[in-house]
Amino acid sequence: MHQHEFTKEIRMSLRSVFLSVLLVLICWVAVVVPASAQHFQQVTGSLTQVAAGRTEVWGINASGQVYRFNPPTSKLVKISGSLTQIAVGGGSLLQSDEVWGVNASGAIYRFNFHTKAFAQVAGTLSQIVVGEGDADNCHPYEVWGINPALQVYRYNYCSSQWNQISNAPPLTHIATGGGDIWGLDEFAQTWHYDFIFSQWFQLPIFLQQIAVGVNDVWGLDGNGGIWRYDPSNSSFTHWTTSSTLLTQIATGGNGVWGIDTSDQIYRLYDDVYGGAFFQVPGSPLAQVAVGSGAGVWGVNSSYQVFTFVRP
């Protein structure tokens, strides 16, 4: 090999190494140190609760009035009705989000996108959740609920009725995401519904909160410790890569987010340090909602509304 060819090869190798290192540094800065342009931006309006799906964002104010976010105008639009809880989700490339809610009396409502109004559905629930349905044609969405007696129900779209899950344990909280169903009982025992066996199975862990994303499940114990479900061994693993303690955790297609005891906001960067939660600058939040395309939303203790923006 001639000397000039050898020198050229060395230069090309050094250039490749330099470009590789530069690319790694750029990715590191983009991931570990979020750009200052990324921030929570206030949205005009007042809400006590916000819920986000694939494209839909809805909320309820202190008076129980219902609002829907209108992206073209970036405003919350009042929708007729009064609710104490709202659930949004289940949207995909082939179907839009579903919007369900319950009022102070436990009456159940489903939003009709054709009439632009809520229609009452027979039944009484104290909590309702909605997510993507993968089990069969009668459940294009997984809509589940718990009534005041802690009995569990699943909505059947073929019969337009609620079917009681008779073998379900008494649950105080239910969560869905990615076609999966999880629940907690009054003793903080954790339960998972198996569609193959149509049975609920208890896991040996006590959780105060559980959040189900597109393909992951997270929980918080009574001390604010973070746990993540490991499907390889069907158990929860303590998230020891972070010393952060949370009072709330939420997950969806737009990531895993949490709030600590000071209402500070945290976001999981799964590819950094084996997965770690980093604080996100912004107004303290009392609630965070993570969509599967509609973004990350929150409300603070003064009922101001915020959304995370990435210019």
C-alpha positions as CSV (number, residue, x, y, z in Angstrom):
1,M,0.0,0.0,0.0
2,H,1.4,3.4,-1.0
3,Q,2.0,5.9,1.8
4,H,-0.7,8.4,0.5
5,E,-3.2,5.6,0.3
6,F,-2.4,4.5,3.9
7,T,-2.7,8.1,5.1
8,K,-6.0,8.5,3.3
9,E,-7.3,5.3,5.0
10,I,-6.3,6.6,8.4
11,R,-8.0,9.9,7.8
12,M,-11.2,8.2,6.7
13,S,-11.1,6.0,9.8
14,L,-10.6,9.0,12.1
15,R,-13.4,10.8,10.3
16,S,-15.7,7.8,10.8
17,V,-14.8,7.7,14.5
18,F,-15.3,11.4,14.9
19,L,-18.7,11.3,13.2
20,S,-19.8,8.4,15.4
21,V,-18.7,10.1,18.6
22,L,-20.4,13.3,17.4
23,L,-23.6,11.4,16.7
24,V,-23.5,9.8,20.1
25,L,-23.0,13.2,21.8
26,I,-25.9,14.7,19.8
27,C,-28.2,11.9,20.9
28,W,-27.0,12.1,24.5
29,V,-27.7,15.8,24.6
30,A,-31.1,15.3,23.0
31,V,-32.1,12.6,25.4
32,V,-30.4,13.3,28.7
33,V,-30.6,17.1,28.6
34,P,-33.9,18.0,27.1
35,A,-33.8,21.1,24.9
36,S,-35.0,24.2,26.7
37,A,-37.5,24.6,23.9
38,Q,-39.3,21.5,25.2
39,H,-41.6,22.6,28.0
40,F,-45.1,22.5,29.5
41,Q,-47.1,25.2,27.9
42,Q,-50.3,26.6,29.6
43,V,-53.6,26.1,27.8
44,T,-56.4,28.5,28.5
45,G,-59.0,26.9,30.7
46,S,-59.6,25.5,34.1
47,L,-59.8,21.7,34.8
48,T,-59.5,19.4,37.8
49,Q,-59.0,16.3,35.6
50,V,-57.6,15.7,32.2
51,A,-57.6,12.5,30.0
52,A,-55.8,11.9,26.7
53,G,-56.0,9.2,24.1
54,R,-54.6,8.8,20.6
55,T,-56.1,12.1,19.2
56,E,-58.6,13.1,21.8
57,V,-58.1,15.3,25.0
58,W,-60.9,15.8,27.4
59,G,-61.3,17.2,30.8
60,I,-63.6,18.1,33.7
61,N,-63.7,21.3,35.7
62,A,-64.5,21.9,39.4
63,S,-68.2,22.1,38.6
64,G,-68.3,18.9,36.7
65,Q,-68.6,20.6,33.4
66,V,-67.0,18.7,30.4
67,Y,-64.5,20.1,28.0
68,R,-62.9,18.8,24.7
69,F,-59.7,20.2,23.3
70,N,-59.9,21.6,19.8
71,P,-56.4,21.3,18.2
72,P,-57.0,23.8,15.3
73,T,-57.9,26.6,17.8
74,S,-55.9,25.3,20.7
75,K,-58.9,25.8,23.0
76,L,-61.0,23.8,25.4
77,V,-64.6,23.7,24.1
78,K,-67.4,23.1,26.6
79,I,-69.6,20.0,25.9
80,S,-73.0,19.6,27.4
81,G,-73.1,17.3,30.4
82,S,-71.9,16.9,33.9
83,L,-69.4,14.2,35.0
84,T,-67.1,13.4,37.9
85,Q,-64.8,11.1,35.9
86,I,-63.9,10.8,32.3
87,A,-62.0,8.1,30.4
88,V,-60.5,8.5,26.9
89,G,-58.6,6.0,24.8
90,G,-58.6,3.0,22.4
91,G,-57.8,4.9,19.3
92,S,-55.8,3.4,16.5
93,L,-55.2,3.8,12.8
94,L,-58.5,2.0,12.2
95,Q,-60.7,3.5,14.9
96,S,-61.1,6.7,16.8
97,D,-60.8,7.2,20.5
98,E,-63.8,6.3,22.7
99,V,-64.9,8.7,25.4
100,W,-66.8,7.4,28.5
101,G,-67.7,9.0,31.8
102,V,-69.7,8.7,35.0
103,N,-71.5,11.4,37.0
104,A,-71.9,12.0,40.7
105,S,-74.8,9.5,40.9
106,G,-72.8,6.7,39.1
107,A,-74.8,7.1,35.9
108,I,-72.7,6.0,32.8
109,Y,-72.3,8.1,29.6
110,R,-70.7,7.5,26.3
111,F,-69.9,10.3,23.8
112,N,-71.6,10.0,20.4
113,F,-69.3,11.6,17.8
114,H,-72.2,11.8,15.3
115,T,-74.6,13.7,17.5
116,K,-71.8,15.5,19.4
117,A,-73.5,14.6,22.7
118,F,-73.3,12.2,25.6
119,A,-75.8,9.4,25.6
120,Q,-76.6,7.5,28.8
121,V,-75.9,3.8,29.0
122,A,-77.7,1.6,31.5
123,G,-75.8,0.7,34.6
124,T,-74.1,2.2,37.6
125,L,-70.3,2.6,38.1
126,S,-67.9,4.4,40.4
127,Q,-65.0,4.1,38.0
128,I,-64.6,3.5,34.3
129,V,-61.6,2.9,31.9
130,V,-61.3,2.5,28.2
131,G,-58.5,1.2,26.0
132,E,-57.8,-0.7,22.8
133,G,-59.5,-4.0,22.3
134,D,-57.7,-7.0,20.9
135,A,-59.8,-10.0,22.2
136,D,-62.7,-10.3,19.7
137,N,-65.1,-8.4,17.5
138,C,-67.5,-7.7,20.3
139,H,-64.8,-5.8,22.2
140,P,-63.1,-3.4,19.7
141,Y,-62.4,-1.3,22.9
142,E,-61.8,-2.7,26.3
143,V,-64.3,-0.7,28.4
144,W,-64.3,-1.9,32.1
145,G,-65.8,-0.5,35.2
146,I,-66.3,-1.0,38.9
147,N,-69.6,-0.4,40.7
148,P,-70.0,0.9,44.3
149,A,-70.1,-2.7,45.5
150,L,-66.7,-3.3,44.0
151,Q,-68.1,-5.6,41.3
152,V,-66.3,-5.7,38.0
153,Y,-68.1,-5.1,34.6
154,R,-67.0,-5.3,30.9
155,Y,-68.9,-3.6,28.1
156,N,-70.1,-5.7,25.2
157,Y,-70.4,-3.7,22.0
158,C,-72.4,-6.5,20.3
159,S,-75.2,-6.5,22.9
160,S,-74.7,-2.9,24.0
161,Q,-74.7,-4.1,27.6
162,W,-72.5,-4.5,30.6
163,N,-71.5,-8.0,31.5
164,Q,-70.5,-8.7,35.1
165,I,-67.3,-10.6,35.5
166,S,-68.5,-13.0,38.1
167,N,-65.2,-14.5,39.0
168,A,-63.5,-11.1,39.5
169,P,-62.1,-10.2,42.9
170,P,-63.6,-7.1,44.6
171,L,-61.6,-4.3,43.0
172,T,-61.2,-0.7,44.1
173,H,-59.2,0.3,41.0
174,I,-59.0,-0.9,37.4
175,A,-56.6,0.0,34.6
176,T,-56.3,-0.9,30.9
177,G,-53.9,-0.3,28.1
178,G,-52.7,-2.3,25.0
179,G,-55.6,-4.7,25.4
180,D,-54.5,-5.6,28.9
181,I,-56.5,-5.4,32.2
182,W,-55.1,-4.9,35.7
183,G,-56.7,-4.2,39.0
184,L,-56.1,-3.5,42.7
185,D,-58.2,-4.5,45.6
186,E,-58.8,-2.8,49.0
187,F,-55.8,-4.6,50.5
188,A,-53.5,-3.2,47.7
189,Q,-53.3,-6.7,46.2
190,T,-52.5,-6.7,42.5
191,W,-54.6,-8.7,40.0
192,H,-54.2,-9.4,36.3
193,Y,-56.9,-10.6,33.9
194,D,-55.9,-13.5,31.6
195,F,-58.1,-13.5,28.5
196,I,-57.0,-17.0,27.5
197,F,-58.3,-18.6,30.8
198,S,-60.9,-15.8,31.5
199,Q,-59.5,-15.7,35.0
200,W,-58.0,-13.2,37.4
201,F,-54.6,-14.1,38.8
202,Q,-53.1,-12.4,41.8
203,L,-49.4,-11.3,41.8
204,P,-47.3,-11.3,45.0
205,I,-47.0,-7.5,45.3
206,F,-48.8,-4.7,47.1
207,L,-49.4,-1.5,45.1
208,Q,-51.3,1.7,45.7
209,Q,-51.4,2.7,42.0
210,I,-51.1,0.8,38.7
211,A,-50.8,2.3,35.2
212,V,-51.0,0.3,32.0
213,G,-49.4,1.6,28.8
214,V,-49.1,0.3,25.3
215,N,-46.8,-2.5,26.1
216,D,-45.7,-1.9,29.7
217,V,-47.2,-1.9,33.2
218,W,-46.0,0.3,36.1
219,G,-47.0,0.6,39.8
220,L,-46.3,2.6,42.9
221,D,-46.1,1.0,46.4
222,G,-47.1,2.7,49.6
223,N,-43.8,4.4,50.0
224,G,-43.8,5.9,46.5
225,G,-41.4,3.2,45.2
226,I,-41.5,2.5,41.5
227,W,-42.2,-1.0,40.1
228,R,-42.2,-2.3,36.6
229,Y,-43.8,-5.5,35.4
230,D,-41.4,-8.0,33.8
231,P,-43.4,-10.2,31.4
232,S,-40.5,-12.6,31.1
233,N,-41.0,-13.9,34.6
234,S,-44.5,-12.6,35.3
235,S,-43.5,-10.5,38.2
236,F,-42.8,-6.8,39.2
237,T,-39.3,-5.5,39.5
238,H,-38.3,-2.7,41.8
239,W,-37.0,0.2,39.7
240,T,-33.7,0.6,41.6
241,T,-32.1,2.7,38.9
242,S,-33.9,5.8,40.3
243,S,-34.1,7.1,43.8
244,T,-37.1,9.2,42.9
245,L,-40.2,8.6,44.9
246,L,-43.5,9.3,43.1
247,T,-47.1,10.0,44.2
248,Q,-48.5,9.4,40.7
249,I,-47.4,7.5,37.7
250,A,-48.9,7.5,34.2
251,T,-47.9,5.7,31.0
252,G,-49.0,5.6,27.4
253,G,-47.7,5.8,23.9
254,N,-46.2,9.2,24.8
255,G,-44.0,7.7,27.5
256,V,-43.8,7.1,31.2
257,W,-44.3,10.1,33.4
258,G,-44.6,10.8,37.1
259,I,-45.2,13.4,39.9
260,D,-43.3,13.5,43.2
261,T,-44.3,14.7,46.6
262,S,-43.5,18.3,45.7
263,D,-45.6,18.1,42.5
264,Q,-42.5,18.1,40.4
265,I,-42.7,16.4,37.0
266,Y,-40.5,13.4,36.0
267,R,-40.1,11.5,32.7
268,L,-38.6,8.1,32.1
269,Y,-35.6,8.0,29.7
270,D,-35.5,4.2,29.2
271,D,-32.2,4.2,27.3
272,V,-30.2,6.2,29.8
273,Y,-28.4,4.5,32.7
274,G,-30.6,1.4,32.1
275,G,-33.7,3.5,32.5
276,A,-34.0,6.6,34.8
277,F,-36.5,9.2,35.7
278,F,-35.3,12.8,35.0
279,Q,-37.1,15.9,36.3
280,V,-38.7,18.0,33.6
281,P,-38.7,21.8,34.2
282,G,-42.1,23.4,34.4
283,S,-45.0,24.3,36.6
284,P,-45.7,21.8,39.4
285,L,-48.6,19.5,38.5
286,A,-51.2,17.8,40.6
287,Q,-52.2,15.4,37.8
288,V,-50.5,14.1,34.6
289,A,-52.2,12.3,31.8
290,V,-50.3,10.5,29.1
291,G,-51.9,9.8,25.7
292,S,-51.0,7.5,22.9
293,G,-50.5,10.2,20.4
294,A,-52.4,13.1,21.9
295,G,-49.5,14.1,24.0
296,V,-48.8,14.6,27.7
297,W,-51.2,16.8,29.7
298,G,-51.5,18.0,33.2
299,V,-53.3,20.3,35.7
300,N,-51.8,22.0,38.7
301,S,-53.3,22.6,42.1
302,S,-54.8,25.9,40.9
303,Y,-56.6,24.0,38.1
304,Q,-54.5,25.5,35.4
305,V,-54.0,23.3,32.3
306,F,-50.7,22.5,30.6
307,T,-49.5,20.4,27.7
308,F,-46.0,19.3,26.9
309,V,-44.7,20.8,23.6
310,R,-41.8,19.8,21.4
311,P,-41.1,22.6,18.9
